[in-house]
Amino acid sequence: MLLIGFVLHELIHGAAWAFYGQKPLTIMRFGINWAALAPYAHCPEPMEAGAYRLGALAPGAILGLLPIAVAMWVGPTWVFFAGLLFSIAAAGDFMILWVLRNVPSHFLVQDHPSRAGCLVYEPISPEESHV
């Protein structure tokens, strides 16, 4: 269950970034960082911060918070603990969301090409681009 959950977690990142960031799914990169034993999803192109945040939040919400809410409503204990486990697994994503909390939604965010985290760019206005 853990292996499937971790793979789903990364696939959800990629699908959400493709959808909300209006990027082709074919540019998303998936793999495993063997040094850290961590699977990853990577979007090599920048997207608006709002779209990046939705993609960062999606796995934790779908695999973590939603099962916890369902378990609290209908009661299967194992669903609660699975949701708790996948919420903990999304802790890095929640940390990224916290770091980006004051970044305006129209700013551009790009996954860092080689490290955990992201780069933030302020978009250039049309007036500035002619300088």
C-alpha positions as CSV (number, residue, x, y, z in Angstrom):
1,M,0.0,0.0,0.0
2,L,2.8,2.4,0.8
3,L,4.6,1.9,-2.5
4,I,1.4,2.4,-4.4
5,G,0.5,5.5,-2.3
6,F,3.9,7.1,-2.9
7,V,3.7,6.5,-6.7
8,L,0.1,8.0,-6.6
9,H,1.3,10.9,-4.6
10,E,3.8,11.9,-7.3
11,L,1.4,11.1,-10.2
12,I,-1.1,13.4,-8.6
13,H,1.5,16.2,-8.4
14,G,2.3,15.8,-12.1
15,A,-1.4,15.6,-13.1
16,A,-2.3,18.6,-11.0
17,W,0.6,20.8,-12.3
18,A,-0.3,19.8,-15.9
19,F,-3.9,20.7,-15.4
20,Y,-3.7,23.8,-13.3
21,G,-0.5,25.1,-14.8
22,Q,-1.8,24.3,-18.3
23,K,1.3,22.3,-19.1
24,P,1.4,19.1,-21.2
25,L,1.7,16.1,-19.0
26,T,4.5,14.9,-21.3
27,I,6.9,17.5,-19.8
28,M,6.5,16.2,-16.3
29,R,9.4,14.1,-15.0
30,F,9.0,11.3,-12.5
31,G,11.7,9.3,-10.8
32,I,13.4,8.4,-7.5
33,N,16.2,10.3,-5.8
34,W,18.2,7.3,-4.8
35,A,20.4,9.3,-2.4
36,A,17.4,10.3,-0.4
37,L,15.2,7.3,-1.3
38,A,12.5,9.7,-2.3
39,P,10.3,9.5,-5.3
40,Y,9.7,12.8,-7.1
41,A,7.6,14.6,-9.7
42,H,9.2,17.6,-11.4
43,C,7.8,20.2,-13.7
44,P,10.7,21.8,-15.6
45,E,8.7,24.9,-16.7
46,P,7.6,27.8,-14.5
47,M,3.9,28.2,-13.8
48,E,1.8,30.8,-11.9
49,A,2.2,30.4,-8.1
50,G,-1.5,29.7,-7.7
51,A,-1.3,26.7,-10.0
52,Y,1.9,25.5,-8.4
53,R,0.3,25.7,-4.9
54,L,-2.7,23.6,-6.1
55,G,-0.4,21.0,-7.5
56,A,1.6,20.9,-4.3
57,L,-1.5,20.6,-2.2
58,A,-3.3,18.0,-4.3
59,P,-1.6,14.8,-3.1
60,G,-1.8,15.7,0.6
61,A,-5.5,16.7,0.2
62,I,-6.5,13.6,-1.9
63,L,-4.5,10.9,-0.1
64,G,-4.2,12.5,3.3
65,L,-6.8,14.9,4.4
66,L,-9.8,13.5,2.4
67,P,-9.4,10.0,3.9
68,I,-9.1,11.4,7.4
69,A,-12.3,13.3,6.9
70,V,-14.0,10.2,5.5
71,A,-12.8,8.1,8.4
72,M,-14.1,10.6,10.9
73,W,-17.5,10.6,9.2
74,V,-18.0,6.9,8.5
75,G,-15.5,5.4,10.9
76,P,-13.0,2.8,9.4
77,T,-9.9,3.2,11.6
78,W,-7.5,1.9,8.9
79,V,-8.7,4.7,6.5
80,F,-7.9,7.3,9.2
81,F,-4.4,5.9,9.7
82,A,-3.8,5.6,6.0
83,G,-4.8,9.3,5.6
84,L,-2.6,10.2,8.6
85,L,0.4,8.4,7.1
86,F,-0.1,10.2,3.7
87,S,-0.6,13.5,5.4
88,I,2.8,13.0,7.1
89,A,4.3,12.0,3.8
90,A,3.0,15.3,2.4
91,A,4.8,17.3,5.1
92,G,7.4,18.6,2.6
93,D,4.6,19.8,0.3
94,F,2.9,21.6,3.2
95,M,6.2,23.2,4.0
96,I,6.5,24.5,0.4
97,L,3.0,25.9,0.7
98,W,3.9,27.7,3.9
99,V,7.0,29.2,2.2
100,L,4.9,30.3,-0.7
101,R,2.1,31.7,1.4
102,N,2.9,35.4,0.7
103,V,3.9,34.9,-3.0
104,P,1.3,36.6,-5.2
105,S,-0.6,34.1,-7.4
106,H,0.5,35.7,-10.6
107,F,4.2,35.3,-9.8
108,L,5.9,32.4,-11.5
109,V,7.2,29.3,-9.6
110,Q,9.4,26.7,-11.0
111,D,10.6,23.4,-9.4
112,H,14.3,23.7,-8.6
113,P,16.1,21.6,-11.2
114,S,18.3,19.6,-8.8
115,R,17.2,20.2,-5.2
116,A,14.0,20.0,-3.1
117,G,12.0,23.3,-3.4
118,C,11.3,25.9,-6.0
119,L,12.4,29.1,-7.6
120,V,10.1,32.2,-7.6
121,Y,10.1,34.8,-10.4
122,E,8.3,38.1,-10.5
123,P,6.8,38.4,-13.9
124,I,8.0,41.2,-16.2
125,S,5.4,43.7,-17.1
126,P,5.0,44.5,-20.9
127,E,6.4,48.0,-20.3
128,E,9.6,46.6,-18.6
129,S,10.2,44.0,-21.4
130,H,11.0,46.7,-23.9
131,V,13.9,48.2,-21.9
